[in-house]
């Protein structure tokens, strides 16, 4: 008999259990990591001269740290509203791929208009947790697990930003920048556990390629790292899968 542990989602038998499991997963670490990241966003916003209402509103309406930082940097440089909006939209393009990969995994009765407001709560962390939690979970319960993961993470964004804004100046700049980077780092570690080992290949190749591409052209280094590293990880994993299946395919 196999001793492999069953997926956590297999223990869910109703919507209440699904929602409670999502909340439990979110409140263990992800919610607090996101809260810490929003502290950094609030402090960064104040250091750049923006008001507390503006910075807090950016967390409420955008809820994407890279987009918020890009918006503040461009406004600070005097950019017009339309270029700022386009830049924020481009930095959030990753959510399109996340939504396309995540929402088809829900039951068809939940793939309705209700996805639109719920999509606002989608983040790197909640996507990764949902993809992990859906494993072994019945389709009809996944929507409630997704909400259980998203709601706590979204709820702490505004108070975290407000607190970070009012703590600015009392915390060294190095700590502020560390808080901003904490959430992406946590996502990277969670992402590597979503579908091992291909995600680990992608993360490892990205870490190796980023310094090289950054030295060549810092403006396109992130895009090139993602394109080359992700493609190489896919090709490598596909080759390993084919190699592993080839003995079984022989007559």
Order of alpha helices (4+ residues) and beta strands (2+ residues): alpha-alpha-alpha-alpha-alpha-alpha-alpha-alpha-alpha-alpha-alpha-alpha
